[in-house]
Amino acid sequence: MSMKTCILCGEPYEGHGHNTAPLHNYKNERCCDECNYTQVVPARIELFFNQSK
């Protein structure tokens, strides 16, 4: 597999990567596993709970 660059941290990663919404909504930009777990997922959870109020 070819190396790609994470849109959030700038580090290279292998694989498909992850959708960065709601942090970024660039169509073809992806993030690495670590940024997904530490930034994207917490942002989605916060957004969910803020919309539920």
N, C-alpha and C positions, 0 to 999 in steps of 0.2 A: 504494500500500500504506500501511497505517496504521503509525504509529510505536509501538513497544513499548518497555518498560523492562527492561534486563538485571537479573536477580535477583542477580547477583554484584557488578557494579560500579555499578549504578544509572544507567548511561548509556542514552540512547535508541538504538534500532537499528531497521532495516527488515528485512523478510523473515520467514522462519519461525522463526529462532533455532535453538538447539541444546538437546538434553536435557542437564541438569546432573548427572545421576548419574555418579559416586558422591558428589559434593559435596553435592547437595540432591536429595531425591526428591519434590519437590512436583509433582503431576500436570500442572498447566498453566503452570508457571513455566519460562521459557526463558532462555538467555543469548546474548550477542552473539558474533560470530565471534572477536573478540580474546580474550575470556574462555574460549571453547571451546579455542582453540589454546594459551593460556598457562596455564590452570588445569585444565580438565576433562580434556583428553587426557593431560597428564602424570600426573594422579591415576589415570586408568584404567590407564596403563602401569605405574605403581608398584604398583597393586593386582594387576595380572596377574602381575608378577614376584614379588611377595610370596606369592601363592597357589601359585606354581609351585615354591616351595622345599620 
